[in-house]
Amino acid sequence: MRPLRSWLARRLLLGAAQTVAVVLLVFALTEALPGDAAVALAGDEPDPARVAAIRETMELDRPATARLLDWAAGLAHGDLGTSLVSRRPVSAYVADGFGPTLLLASLTVLLLVPAGVGLGVLAARHRGRLADRAISTVTLGVYAVPEFALGVLLVTVFALRLGWLPPTAVGYGTDLLGHPAALVLPVLVLLSRPVCSLARMVRAGMIEALASPYAAQARRYGIPGARIRYAHALPNAVAPAAQHLARTVDWLLCGVIVVEALFVIPGLGTVLMNAVAERDVPVVQGLAVVFGVITVVLNIGADLVTRGFAPRGEVTA
């Protein structure tokens, strides 16, 4: 128990340091962006005097260090800041877009785990045979297709040609659960690449675990093959897959921006794109920090899962 507590304390300290690094990096990158909200609000042909007045009103003329310290102090108290354009709290923007983004990500992960693990185990069980070759070929081919191109293809076939599904979520607002048909194509696009990579990783882990000495020893003991696969080999294959799953969820935070833009879904990705277009730096910073903290938390969780599924060599009959 003590080693676990010591490891967890060190991992939480590392997570805190990573969060601080995220805050500093986000601020530095947003400071490097060309233009600011004052220029965007001043119009297409801004008058320098008007831009300067707007910048002073928004306190954008203050030193970067002072603005960083104020922003960091607000973050420490749970305040993500205030929009320069609308004067709304950034947390309100997060609340507005969080529902659709969480729904898309949750549905994708719920389908990803059983589909990826199931395909990986199936391919490993039939290694070198038709099922394995088919799964490997299809997953490799689908993984090579960019999300945007796959989305356009699915919309063309299933929405425009066949008319089975709506091409976008326009008109549905944030009530996507009330219109499940509008979720099918976005979830398929988000699911396509992660399920392929997870299946291939689980397949490789299963093959390695089934060829290990403890699996051979289990077979000599007469333990049934199903028990060897699912009680001994699969946990050892899941350990590296858990880390990969955390990275996959990280990727979903980026992929969802493309998918929300393609299918016109009012989630966090759409909020971020609008904020970038308006040079609304506090909204961009707030969303970037939220994404960064989610990434840190997910990786801590993945480390815990990996530790719990640490490869075990012992076999008991």
N, C-alpha and C positions, 0 to 999 in steps of 0.2 A: 504493500500500500504506500509506504514511504517513497520508494522510487517513482511511483506513478505521480504522487503529489509534487515531488521535486521536478519531474519532467513537465508536468502541467504548469507549474509556476514559471519555469523557464520559457515554455511555449507562449504563455500569456504575456510575459514581458517582451518577448520577441514580437508578438502581435501588436502590442502597444507601440513599440518602436517603429514597426511597419506602418501603423496608422499615422504617426507623426510624420514619417517620411512621405506618405501619401499627401498629407495636408500641405507640406512644403513644396512638393513637386507640382501639385495642382495649382497652387498660387503662382509659382514661377512660370508655369506654362501659360496660364491665363494672362499673366503680365506681358508675355512675349507676343500675344495675339495682336495683329495689326488693327488700329482703330479702337474705338470704345463706344459706349452707349451714347455719349454726347454727340459724336459724329453721326451715329445712326438717327438720333432724334432731330438733328439739325436739318435733315433733308438731303436731296441729291446735290445741291450746290450750297454747301454750308458757308455761312459767314464766319470768319475766324473769331470775331468778337462774340457772336452768339454761341459758338462752340465753347469758347472760354468761359462764358457766363454759365452755360449748362454744366460744364465740367466743375465749376466752383460750387454750384448748387448741389450737385451730386457728391461733392467732396472727393472727386477724382483727382484733384490737384494736390492732395495730401501726399506725403512721402510714402513709398511702397512699404517701408518698415512699419510705419504707424498703422497703415491699413491692414497689414498682415497680423500685427499684434491684436488689433480690435477684432478681426475676423476669428482668430484662434481663440480669443477669450469667449466670443459668442458660441463657437463650436463646443467649448468645454462645458457650456451651460445648455447645450442642446439647441442653440439658435443658429440656423443655417444662413441667416442673413435676410436681406430685403431686396426685391427686384428693383433695379434702377429704372426700368421702363414703366411698370404698373404700380410700383410701391407695395405690392403684395408680399407677404412673407414667402421665402423660398420653400418652407415646409408645406405651404398651401399648394404649390406647384407639384411637389413630391406626392402629396396626398391625392391630387387630381389624377396623376398619371400612374400611380402605384398599382391600382386595381387591375387594369388591363395588362400591364407588364407582368405582374405577379401571376395572373391567370395563365398567360401564355407560357411563362417559364415553368409553372407548376405542372401544367398538362404535359409539357415536353419532358420534364424529368420523370413524371409518373409513368409515361410510356417508354422512356429511354431505358430505365433500369431493367424491366423484364424483357424488353425486346433485345437490348444489347447483350445481356447475360444469357438469355435463351439462345440467341443465334450463335454466340461464342461457344457455349456448351455443346450445341448440336453439331457445329463444325468440328469441334475437338473429338466428339464421340465417333464421327465418321471421317476421321483424318485420312486424306488421300483419296477418298471416294467421291462420288458424284455430288452428294449434298455439300461436302466441304468445298469442293471446287466451285460449285454454284454460288455459295454464300461468299466465298473469298472474291470471286470475280465481280459479283453485283456490288458488294460493299466497296471494293476498290474503285469501281466505275462511278458510283454515286458520290463517293467522297471527293472525287476529282471535279465535280460540277459546282461552280460557285452558287451561293444561296440566291443571289439576285437572278442569275440565269435560270435556275431551277424554278424559282417563283414565277417568272415570266412564262416558262413552259407549262407549269401546272395551271396557271390562269388561262392561258390560251386553249388548253385542251379541255379542262373540266368546267371552266366558267363560260368562255366565249364559244367554243365549238359544241360541247355537249349540253351546256346550260344546267349542269347538276348543282353547282355551288355558286354563291355570289363572288364576284371578282374582288370586291373590297368590302370594308366594314363601314362605308359611308352611309349615314342615316341611322346607324345603330347606337351611336354614342358610346358610353362606357358599359352599357348593358349587353355585354357580349354573351353572357350565360343564357340570356333570353333568346339569343339567335345563334345556336351552336353551329349551324352550317357555316357561319362566317369565320369560325375558328379552325375549320378543317385544313384549309390550304396553308394558313400561317403556321400551324403546328407541324404540318408535314415538312415544310421548308426548314423550320428550326430543328426538327428531329433528324433530318436526312444525314447530315455529316456526323453528328455525335454518335448516333447508333452504329454507324459503320466503324468508326474508330474504336468504340467500346467493345464491339463484337470481336474485332480483330485482336484487341489486347486480351480479352478473356480467353479467346481461343489459344493464344500463345501461352498464357499462364496455365491453362488447363493441361495442355500438351506437356509442358515442362513438369508440372506437378505429377501427372500420371506416369511420367518416365522416371520419377525420383526413386531413391532407394526405399523410402518408407512406404510408397505405394506398392513397390515390388514385394516388400515384406508383408504388407497387408494381404496381397494376393496369395502368398505362401501360407498365411494363416487361414485361408479359406473365407475371408470376409467377402461378402457379395460385392459385385462390381458397382452397383448403384450406391452402396454406402461409401465405397472408396471415392467415387466421383464427387458425391455431394457432401459427405461429412469430412473428408480429408483434402481432396484436391481442390474443390471449389473455394473453400475459405482461403487457401493459399493463393489462388488466382485472383481473389477479390481484393487482396491487400494492395497491389499496385493499381488495380482498376479503381479503387476508391480515390486515390490521388488523381487519376485521370478524370474521374467524374467531377471532382472539384474544379479542375481546370476547364472541363466542359461547361460547367455552370458559369464560370468566369466568361467563357466565350459567348454564352447565351446573352450576357449583358451587352455584348457588342453586336451579336447577330440580331438581337431583337430590334436594334435601331434600324437596320436595313429592312427587316420584315415589317415593322410598323410603318415605315415610309412607303413600302411597296403596297401594303394593303390598307393604308390610311387608317391605322389604329391609334386612338388618342392615348398612348402610353407615355412612359418616361422617355423613350427614344424620340418621340415627336416633340415633347417638351424641350429636350436638349437641343434638337435641331432648330427649333424656333428661337431658343435663347442665343444660340450661336449666330443666327442670322441677324438678330437684333443687337448683338454685342452686349447682351445682358450678362455681364461677368458674374455677379453673385449667384444667379441661377445655374450657370455653367459650373461654377465652383462647388456649389452645394450638391448638385447631382453627381459630379465627379467624386466628391468625398463619399457620398452615399454608396456609389458603385465600389469605391476602393475599400470601404469598411466591410461591405458585404463579401468582397473577395478575401479579405483577411480572415473573417469569421468562418467562411467556407473552408479555407485551407486549414484552420485550426481543427475544425470538425473532421476533415479528411485525415489529418494526422492522428486524431483519436481513433478513428475507425481502422486505420492502418495498423496502429499499435495493438488494437483489440484482435485483429485478424493476422497478427504476426505469424509467419510460417512456423508450423509445428512439425517436428519430425517424428514424434512418438505416435505409435499406433497401438490401440488397445482392442483386443477382441471382445 
